[in-house]
């Protein structure tokens, strides 16, 4: 998707992939990649995100990574990881 507001252009792109192992349904996953680009006069900001959730019989293993770039150069990046026990409620 692309949008323009005055002298700024916003570009968005998201890709999502999901899967399940039919022989072992507890093994499943979700992978999402997102990109937001903001074109400003004289510079470009890009925000990239990756969300990964993979499950097994006992946990949901989650990883989220986000990076902020200015004119193609990484400014900040952060990754969060957590194993969330299945609750079976």
Residue pairs with C-beta under 8 A, 6 or more apart in sequence:
1 11
1 12
1 13
2 9
2 10
2 11
2 12
3 9
3 10
4 10
7 40
7 41
8 38
8 39
8 40
9 38
9 39
10 36
10 37
10 38
10 39
11 35
11 36
11 37
11 38
11 39
12 34
12 35
12 36
12 37
13 34
13 35
14 32
14 33
14 34
14 35
15 32
15 33
15 34
16 30
16 31
16 32
16 33
17 30
17 31
17 32
18 28
18 29
18 30
18 31
19 28
19 29
20 27
20 28
21 27
21 28
24 57
26 55
26 56
26 57
27 54
27 55
27 56
28 54
28 55
29 52
29 53
29 54
29 55
30 51
30 52
30 53
30 54
31 50
31 51
31 52
32 49
32 50
32 51
32 52
33 48
33 49
33 50
34 47
34 48
34 49
34 50
34 51
35 46
35 47
35 48
35 49
36 46
36 47
37 44
37 45
37 46
37 47
38 44
38 45
38 46
43 70
43 71
44 70
44 71
44 72
45 68
45 69
45 70
46 68
46 69
46 70
46 72
47 66
47 67
47 68
47 69
48 66
48 67
48 69
49 64
49 65
49 66
49 67
50 63
50 64
50 65
50 66
51 62
51 63
51 64
52 62
52 63
52 64
53 60
53 61
53 62
54 60
54 61
55 61
55 86
57 86
58 85
58 86
59 83
59 84
59 85
59 86
60 83
60 84
60 86
61 81
61 82
61 83
61 84
62 80
62 81
62 82
62 83
62 84
63 79
63 80
63 81
64 79
64 80
64 81
65 77
65 78
65 79
65 80
66 77
66 78
66 79
67 74
67 76
67 77
68 74
68 75
68 76
68 77
69 75
